């Protein structure tokens, strides 16, 4: 490896570490601030970089926000993976995901009307959830007439939505196991609908 290549590699690694530090700072600030409107200076200070570096890396505070939330949505796709037809495994996976990120997702949804960047990302999150429903419950949706498929898909998407988890865990105070059992019961009822 030449000296120039080595320096370029080190510079690229440092840039990636800086981007990651800024994203972690944004996620941390989001978890701490219910309104999530930190200043560019607060983001930079938390990440240990200058405001110029934040702008150079992401273009704006909104750019950091969008990338931080998008990364969360992408992480969600991995953590809630389940094989098609494995209903019990799917419910366990989605509840596990909500246990780690559900409160944060609820905050994103609450900010969606106020912040267009958050709205775009949460809309993508809704699409991702529907894709998950289509994949996991494919055996329950295949072969149904269009109207029945639409109704069953809507029921399955609703039964497994973060709002249901939030209502059961936060409003009703159910434990994780009871929440998972309840969501499974709702899903089983939805699977029989049509």
Secondary structure, 3 states (H helix, E strand, C coil): CCHHHHHHHHHHHHHHHHHHHHHHHHHHHHHHCCCCCCCHHHHHHHHCCCHHHHHHHHCCHHHHHHHHHHHHHHHHHHHCCCCCCCHHHHHHHHHHHHHHHHHHHHHHHHHCCCCHHHHHHHHHHHHHHHHHHHHHCHHHHCCCCHHHHHHHHHHHHHHCCHHHHHHHHHHCCCCHHHHHHHHHHHHHHHHHCC
